[in-house]
Amino acid sequence: MDESLTELSVCEAARAIAQARVTSRRLVAACLERIEAREGEVKAWEFLDKSLALAQAADCDNSASKGPLHGVPVGIKDIIETADMPTGHGSAIYRNKHTGTDAECVKRLRAAGAVILGKTVTTEFAMYTPGKTANPHNPMHTPGGSSSGSAAAVADRHVPFALGTQTAGSVIRPASFCGVIGYKPSYGVLPLDGVLPCAISLDTLGIFTRHIDDLPLVANVLAGSSFANSSSIKVAAPRIGLFRTPWWDKADAEKRDALEATAQALARAGASVGEVPSPGFEDLRAAHMKIMCREIAASRRPEYENHRELLSAKLKEIVETGRALGISEMQNSIRLARSFGNQIREVFDTYDVILAPSAPGSAPEGLSSTGDPMFNAVWTLLGVPCITYPVARTSKGLPIGVQVIGPVDNDARLIATACWMQQNSTSVA
């Protein structure tokens, strides 16, 4: 196995292929060998066809460059449609089901030359019931969810990048648990056509990489615009709002210490760091849950009414909770979200970004839960872009990440600022 190839970033891999220093087939073969060696422990993949992957790579090697991701392999969360692979949604109801179509994001990846390596494990319908994936740093710990397979596959060097989705905390939390970069863009920025709908006012496509510098390249391909072209944005001494949130006492000591050490390191590097207050912010979590449950009750209605016996108890509970919610409760939740959206915009008049916990701690022990999205759900509700990057390790060697939040539809500056922050807080790790 050529281990060095599986360590390449997206940008490094694309550049090496473009310069004919490595073939796509050689890179894909190295990834497949890595998977073969590690999949028995990590279990990140729901569907993998080695022959299909190598055929795509050979096609790239025998053709002119299709785009900026030519020949680079990618993992696709198994709620995202792929024409030549099944899309099972983490459920026995749809196991081995083929839709025969590509989601819009997959179409854009293929048009840019990417090799669709396979489908990564998701929790049941991208909700709370875990799949088979384990944390690559310690298989006795969860990788998080619902994009468990994508986060674990990137962390364990099966692929240089992967796609996930977030409805509560399904990109940021698993990225933090697995020690990789997770990016949840502003709501509506990346296409969701062909992606399983969960809660339509919350669902967001996301990206996992091992290197933060890869985000602009991948995001530009997926967005079909230059919104994430952050290379031209110069960041120096950003204004950072440290936001402990109302759930600070729910974070463990190592998480709190890592966040505060990160803030101190950034201040030493020249950033202006202040405190963000949070009056009433705790009410947003309940608002998110009500909106999510109501919308999941609608999206999962066919499965609930026709295949209820094949649904987990947790998913049935969510659907039933959503069905019982009245329209006034939904309206009040929506009004609250809009009110806090205005307050957050005012916060960004003072600060360029917010620095907050990405999860209550490192990945919890056990595979029966994916962890709590308490530090993610409110940002998903507000539609703001978020990035997590690793800053430390626990005493047991598990990654700890921090979360950086920016203003809505200002993703490029968030990416540029997060790059500056990671470069200037490496001493924490």
Buried (B, 14 or more C-beta within 10 A) or exposed (E): EBEEBBBBBBBBBBBBBBEEEBBBBBBBBBBBBBBEBBBEEBBBBBBBBBEBBBBBBBBBBEEEBBBBBBBBBBBBBBBBBBBEBBBBBBBEBBEEEEBEBBBBBBBBBBEBBBBBBBBBBBBBBBBBBBBBBBBBBBBEBBBBBBBBBBBBBBBBBBBBBBBBBBBBBBBBBBBBBBBBBBBBBBBBBBBBEBBBBBBEBBBBBBBBBBBBBBBBBBBBBBBEEEBBBBEEBEBEBBBBBBBBBBBBEBBBEBBBBBBBBBBBBBBEBEBBBEEBEBEEBEBBBEBBBBBBBBBBBEBBEEBBEEBEEEBBEBBBEBBEBBBEBEEEBBEEBBEBBEBBBEEBEEBBEEBBBBBBBBBBBBBBEEBEBBBBBBBBBBBBBBBBBBBBBBBBBBEEEBBBBBBBBBBBBBBBBBBBBBBBBBEBBEEBB
